[in-house]
Amino acid sequence: MTTEICAQQMDYRELNAKVRAAVAGGERELVLSQVNGQRYLGVGLTQPVKLSIHGVAGNDLAAFMDGPTLEIWGNAQDGVGNTMNSGRVVIHGSAGDVLGYGMRGGRILVRGDVGYRVGIHMKSFKRQVPTIVVGGSAGDFLGEYMAGGVLVVLNLWKEEKEPVGRWTGTGMHGGAIYLRGGSVSPDRLGREVLAAPAGEEDQPVLFPLLDDFATTFGLEAEELRRQPFQRLTPTSHRPYGNLYAY
Amino acid sequence: MWKKDERIPSGCAISGFINRCGRKESGEAILRSIAAMHERSNGLGGGFAVYGCYPEYAACYAFHLMFESEAARDRVEEFLRRSFVVQGAEPIPTRSVASITDQPLLWRYFLEVRPESLTVGNTFLTEEDFVVAAVMEINAHFDGAYVASSGKNMGVFKGVGYPEEIGRFYRLEEYQGYLWTAHGRFPTNTPGWWGGAHPFALLDWSVVHNGEISSYGINKRYLEGHGYLCRLGTDTEVIAYLFDLFQRRHGLPLSATCLALAAPFWSEIDRLPPEEATIARAVRMVYGSGLLNGPFSIIVANRSGMIGLNDRIKLRPMVVAERGETVYMASEEAAIREICPSVDRLWYARGGEPVVAAMMPLGAEAEAEVA
């Protein structure tokens, strides 16, 4: 059984209340149609439910989410996956700014582009390793203050000259960023990152993510695996350790 | 007015659209658009700008005024009769909306400048200079009187309330315009009062703004040196005056004005091609006091078009879409989809890069259709 909710002209509180009530009643699959900007979808849900969202998902989609799978047939606005703990978000369109802020687990796959400040302050601990894969390009401040997890930017669709904006990885002190392509301009990168061609040692991390992205969006996994990637890693795990110690 | 039991998730809302061929529509669409972002406002300010709404008075400066008392109205009307030829004067039509209270007296005047007013001793003013001086005079020196707008064939309708309530209050469905902008306010540093709601306007410039202008003090002092008096208590006021100063009085190209307001960082300028770098350096040096610091996304309009601009590091959102000859800009995509579900193209504005939607020259539409 699947519960379908038409969200047309529905206030976000009412919509989220209906979702929570259905989940509390045992429903494990929901389809939300005619969504247009309603906020906080999937927020705080901890059950292994599946939500299909048709339309424009509003701000703070999947914030603090812990377990569910969300699939968005359209674009998502700002703040997707804020402090998300586990679960999976698949966005067939593009997403706005600050996606994956402080994310601590789970996976976000975006077929299109993402905005500014994506993956800032992502973190990881033991088996909690958040991952974000972007099919298009990303704006400025990607992975700023990143402390853990993995960010991948594929730049597949428009072949932008640069896959990422300015200040990428500024203040980064953990985790890894992979950018498809042979090189990235040094002026796009923060002072705290080291760029190097990805090699065999990166495959155990990178390939499962590429395979997942390819399967999810119907692409050739082998083709993605053959692409050259740059790896960005922090030069130090404590870049500001001496900031106040002079 | 202040709903204490409601959680407020913050952030102002802006929205606007322009039909580049001048086709007009009523205020219903912009109302629906801004209402789609209800959560971004907190009921302490809403407002709209509309262009093309007074064709019967197209040659007159349409002054929208807010008065705290009949005495203030008397004083200002005496001043207006002395300074202008008053072609029309009437209360702005409103309807009763339960949540809108404490409204000031709202009047509009259709004014012509007397040619002889433009010569003062050996000084010759333009009509626009004369109108700007009159607006400054009223805002600064007439207690309890504030000019909401002063342009030709346009008007600003604003007040304290949620924008959709303010729109109903002013009966905006009765107006027709080819360009509409709207604002839902969440005041942070300054009080929510009728004169402090957006849009801010001077002549036919209008500005709606999400964010805050940290450089307000520098901008204000700079503008005061050029005769602009900031008396409305909201930082956004300086943006309207900077556009008037740079575009109308200094005759800067729009690209240079935007370079001044959202200048690239020096490190970015160093990487530009030599000719562009020379221009960017010159603009930063000459117009440094016009640089807007702090987070902002703004929609600026006048009779010939609509401009969207974000701060250099894009600390506020802006989505842009196009459908036929109409261009939409808004804080959230939902505000655009609400009134235009299927767009030809949708994109996210980048920090410091203006998005310009200009009116098409007359006849362009016919040519386009032929092609």
Interface residues (C-beta under 8 A of the other chain):
Chain A: Y12 N36 G37 R39 G55 V56 G58 N59 N75 Q77 D78 S94 G96 D97 D113 G115 Y116 G139 D140 F141 R166 D187
Chain B: P9 A36 M37 E39 S267 E268 R271 I313 K314 P317 V319 E332 E333 A334 A335 R337 E338 L346 Y348 R350 G351
